[in-house]
Amino acid sequence: MRIVLDANVFVSGFISERGSPAKILAYWKEEKFDVVVSLAILQELERVLHYPRLQERYSLPENDIQRFLRLLRRQAIEVEPSEKLSVITRDPTDDRYLECALAGEATVIVSGDRHLLDLGEYRGVQILSPAGFIAFLKTVLPRLV
């Protein structure tokens, strides 16, 4: 199974070892599914991890950020979307997740972003919250999670 994770899921899982985002990252590291990324998603993630408000609140060490980004570049499936979409008019940057999912033949996008979640599905790609994805995994891979 291939999935796309929104930057907010990556960041939440990186910051805290608790909660659904952290479980999702742990399952990925255990190779229960593949994560698909694009250059645009990696760049957004790096930008978000350096936001001053996140740094002020969590004091994220630069070494940890770079180690996490290297892990993604090494273990995630990186794709280059060929199709440029204009689906989410209220936040066009969210279209990058749809583009990545289509290019990487992902079955699920996991996001906490209301703009994406409100779609529910796009061209056969389910869009689920982190908790919704954990529940989905329990039905698809009951012995593994």
C-alpha positions as CSV (number, residue, x, y, z in Angstrom):
1,M,0.0,0.0,0.0
2,R,1.3,3.5,-0.9
3,I,0.2,6.6,1.0
4,V,0.9,10.3,1.0
5,L,1.3,12.1,4.3
6,D,0.5,15.8,4.7
7,A,3.3,17.9,6.3
8,N,1.1,18.4,9.3
9,V,1.1,14.6,9.9
10,F,4.9,14.4,9.5
11,V,5.4,17.4,11.9
12,S,3.0,16.1,14.5
13,G,4.6,12.6,14.4
14,F,8.1,14.2,14.6
15,I,7.3,16.4,17.5
16,S,5.4,14.0,19.7
17,E,5.8,10.2,20.2
18,R,2.1,10.0,21.1
19,G,-1.0,10.1,19.0
20,S,-2.0,8.8,15.6
21,P,0.7,10.7,13.5
22,A,3.4,9.1,15.6
23,K,1.9,5.6,15.2
24,I,1.7,6.2,11.4
25,L,5.4,7.1,11.3
26,A,6.2,4.1,13.4
27,Y,4.2,1.8,11.1
28,W,6.0,3.3,8.1
29,K,9.4,2.7,9.7
30,E,8.2,-0.9,10.3
31,E,7.5,-1.1,6.5
32,K,3.8,-1.8,6.9
33,F,3.2,0.5,3.9
34,D,5.1,2.8,1.6
35,V,5.1,6.6,1.9
36,V,5.2,8.6,-1.3
37,V,6.6,12.1,-1.4
38,S,7.5,14.8,-4.0
39,L,10.1,17.5,-3.9
40,A,7.3,20.0,-3.2
41,I,6.2,18.1,-0.1
42,L,9.8,17.7,1.1
43,Q,10.4,21.4,0.7
44,E,7.2,22.3,2.5
45,L,8.1,19.9,5.4
46,E,11.5,21.4,5.8
47,R,10.0,24.9,5.7
48,V,7.4,24.0,8.3
49,L,9.9,22.4,10.7
50,H,11.8,25.6,10.7
51,Y,8.8,27.9,11.5
52,P,9.8,30.2,14.3
53,R,6.7,29.4,16.3
54,L,7.5,25.7,16.2
55,Q,11.1,26.3,17.1
56,E,10.1,28.6,20.0
57,R,7.6,26.0,21.4
58,Y,9.5,22.8,20.8
59,S,13.2,23.8,20.3
60,L,13.7,21.3,17.5
61,P,17.4,20.5,17.1
62,E,18.6,21.1,13.6
63,N,20.5,17.7,13.6
64,D,17.2,15.9,14.4
65,I,15.4,17.8,11.6
66,Q,18.1,16.9,9.1
67,R,18.2,13.3,10.2
68,F,14.4,13.0,9.7
69,L,14.6,14.6,6.3
70,R,17.4,12.3,5.2
71,L,15.3,9.3,6.4
72,L,12.4,10.5,4.2
73,R,14.7,11.0,1.2
74,R,16.2,7.5,1.7
75,Q,13.1,5.5,2.6
76,A,10.1,7.2,1.0
77,I,9.3,6.8,-2.7
78,E,9.9,10.1,-4.3
79,V,7.9,11.0,-7.4
80,E,7.8,13.9,-9.8
81,P,4.2,14.7,-10.5
82,S,3.5,15.4,-14.2
83,E,0.0,16.7,-13.7
84,K,-0.6,20.2,-12.3
85,L,-4.0,20.3,-10.5
86,S,-6.2,23.2,-9.4
87,V,-8.7,21.5,-7.2
88,I,-8.5,23.2,-3.8
89,T,-9.1,26.8,-4.5
90,R,-9.0,28.0,-0.9
91,D,-5.5,26.6,-0.4
92,P,-3.8,25.8,-3.8
93,T,-0.7,24.4,-2.1
94,D,-2.8,21.4,-0.9
95,D,-3.1,20.4,-4.5
96,R,0.6,19.2,-4.3
97,Y,-0.7,16.3,-2.1
98,L,-3.2,15.2,-4.7
99,E,-0.6,15.5,-7.5
100,C,1.8,13.4,-5.5
101,A,-0.8,10.7,-4.7
102,L,-1.8,10.4,-8.4
103,A,1.8,10.3,-9.6
104,G,2.8,7.8,-7.0
105,E,-0.3,5.6,-7.4
106,A,-1.1,6.1,-3.7
107,T,-4.4,4.8,-2.3
108,V,-4.6,7.2,0.6
109,I,-3.7,10.7,1.6
110,V,-3.4,11.2,5.4
111,S,-4.0,14.8,6.5
112,G,-5.3,16.9,9.3
113,D,-6.0,19.7,6.8
114,R,-9.7,20.5,6.5
115,H,-9.4,21.5,2.8
116,L,-8.2,18.0,1.9
117,L,-10.4,16.1,4.3
118,D,-13.5,17.9,3.0
119,L,-12.8,16.2,-0.4
120,G,-13.0,12.8,1.2
121,E,-11.8,11.2,-2.0
122,Y,-10.2,12.3,-5.2
123,R,-9.9,10.1,-8.3
124,G,-10.0,6.9,-6.2
125,V,-7.6,8.2,-3.6
126,Q,-9.1,8.2,-0.1
127,I,-8.4,11.2,2.1
128,L,-8.4,10.3,5.8
129,S,-7.5,11.9,9.1
130,P,-4.6,10.3,11.0
131,A,-7.1,8.6,13.4
132,G,-9.2,7.5,10.4
133,F,-6.1,6.0,8.7
134,I,-5.3,4.0,11.9
135,A,-8.8,2.7,11.9
136,F,-8.5,1.9,8.2
137,L,-5.2,0.0,8.8
138,K,-6.9,-2.1,11.5
139,T,-9.4,-3.3,8.9
140,V,-6.8,-3.9,6.1
141,L,-3.9,-5.2,8.1
142,P,-5.5,-6.5,11.4
143,R,-2.6,-8.7,12.3
144,L,0.0,-6.1,11.6
145,V,-1.2,-3.2,13.6
